[in-house]
Amino acid sequence: MISTEKIVAAVEKRRTIRREQTNALRLVDGSGDDLAGLIIDDFAGRWIIQTLAGNDPILDPALGYRSLYWKQLLKTNKNAPKYLAGEPADKPFCVLECGLEFEIDFQAGYSPGLFLDQRINRVRLRSLARGRMLLNTFSYTCAFGVAAAMGGAATVNIDLSRHYLDWGKRNYELNRIDLKDHDFLYGDVFEWLKRFQRRGRKFDLIVLDPPTFSRDRRSRVFRVQDDYGDLAGHAEACLRRNGWLLCCTNYRGMTFNAFLRILRTAIDRPFQAAPGSMPPDFTGHNYLKTVWLEF
Ligand SMILES: C[S@@+](CC[C@H](N)C(=O)[O-])C[C@H]1O[C@@H](n2cnc3c(N)ncnc32)[C@H](O)[C@@H]1O
């Protein structure tokens, strides 16, 4: 039986985050909350609990969740979370993050539509966005694009999945952003970056937040440890003189310093590098490596 007292303490610790118009956050982060092996993410009262154990965990309904879903914490598990208790979340619904709305879908597969660990980076991007042009690569549901557009940027999102780009457009619409200043480009990021280079197209802000491993339409493989430098080099060639490059990876097999070395080797132009941070609700392992490069 999972300790209700420790969960209550973890929820209490995160009370101030909710005052920032946010109802999508990590409620329990394993050992960071003295609950090793347990993760709970809250999407507007619909909780996804992640455990290593192979059987359905039991959580006291008095904790106040509206719905309870479960995912097994296994790298190989790509399934949608399983319904356990409460109101079924069988249709897409909206959450709030720092006043912005995002569509969440528990039926969509392993990821429900918003990576909660990028909240601080989205806030920072929004603050840098006014009057600028953003390129959001590996855009998924375009959460970085929405944040920058709400901060006053024109945006271009690229993804290999039309399904995610359509989801991204709905996220823009949820925030009443006029789509006419924003693009949603289908295709491989490397191909688009090379095309922009040939055409001399430049951006002020570029977000690089690729998956650790991916295969494009022609079965070409991208691996963070082998290909991030190449990616960063192509992106830098599309960046204006005083631009910013946000480089992220959640690849656990590389240290922050090794990641920074890859970026320094790949990019010739001088830049200032500053590490980003994970949101305060992520109290466990600091796995997300973020570097803001200012040129
Ligand atoms: C981990 S998610 C990226 C998360 C995203 N940056 C965010 O902040 O929500 C990976 C995304 O990259 C896309 N993707 C993977 N390989 C790609 C490629 N070669 N070109 C374009 N998109 C790609 C996938 O379709 C998926 O939507």
The ligand as a Tripos MOL2 file, in Angstrom:
@<TRIPOS>MOLECULE
LIG
   27    29     1     0     0
SMALL
NO_CHARGES

@<TRIPOS>ATOM
      1 C1         10.1290   13.9100  -27.6280 C.3       1 LIG1
      2 S1          8.9950   14.5900  -28.7750 S.3       1 LIG1
      3 C2          9.5510   16.2300  -28.7950 C.3       1 LIG1
      4 C3          8.9350   17.0190  -27.6660 C.3       1 LIG1
      5 C4          8.7000   18.4490  -28.0160 C.3       1 LIG1
      6 N1          9.9250   19.1490  -28.3180 N.3       1 LIG1
      7 C5          7.9180   19.1680  -26.9060 C.2       1 LIG1
      8 O1          8.4620   20.0890  -26.3140 O.co2     1 LIG1
      9 O2          6.7750   18.8030  -26.6360 O.co2     1 LIG1
     10 C6          9.5890   13.9660  -30.2840 C.3       1 LIG1
     11 C7          8.8640   14.5000  -31.5320 C.3       1 LIG1
     12 O3          9.8160   14.5070  -32.5910 O.3       1 LIG1
     13 C8          9.1830   14.0790  -33.7720 C.3       1 LIG1
     14 N2         10.2640   13.6040  -34.6350 N.ar      1 LIG1
     15 C9         11.0760   12.5320  -34.4520 C.ar      1 LIG1
     16 N3         12.0180   12.4660  -35.4130 N.ar      1 LIG1
     17 C10        11.8070   13.5290  -36.2300 C.ar      1 LIG1
     18 C11        12.4500   14.0150  -37.3830 C.ar      1 LIG1
     19 N4         13.5240   13.3990  -37.9040 N.pl3     1 LIG1
     20 N5         11.9880   15.1350  -37.9800 N.ar      1 LIG1
     21 C12        10.8780   15.7730  -37.4530 C.ar      1 LIG1
     22 N6         10.2430   15.3620  -36.3440 N.ar      1 LIG1
     23 C13        10.6840   14.2560  -35.7430 C.ar      1 LIG1
     24 C14         8.1780   13.0490  -33.3230 C.3       1 LIG1
     25 O4          7.1330   12.8910  -34.2810 O.3       1 LIG1
     26 C15         7.6940   13.6500  -32.0000 C.3       1 LIG1
     27 O5          6.5660   14.4610  -32.1960 O.3       1 LIG1
@<TRIPOS>BOND
     1     1     2 1
     2     2     3 1
     3     2    10 1
     4     3     4 1
     5     4     5 1
     6     5     6 1
     7     5     7 1
     8     7     8 2
     9     7     9 1
    10    10    11 1
    11    11    12 1
    12    11    26 1
    13    12    13 1
    14    13    14 1
    15    13    24 1
    16    14    15 ar
    17    14    23 ar
    18    15    16 ar
    19    16    17 ar
    20    17    18 ar
    21    17    23 ar
    22    18    19 1
    23    18    20 ar
    24    20    21 ar
    25    21    22 ar
    26    22    23 ar
    27    24    25 1
    28    24    26 1
    29    26    27 1
@<TRIPOS>SUBSTRUCTURE
     1 LIG1         1 GROUP 0 **** ****
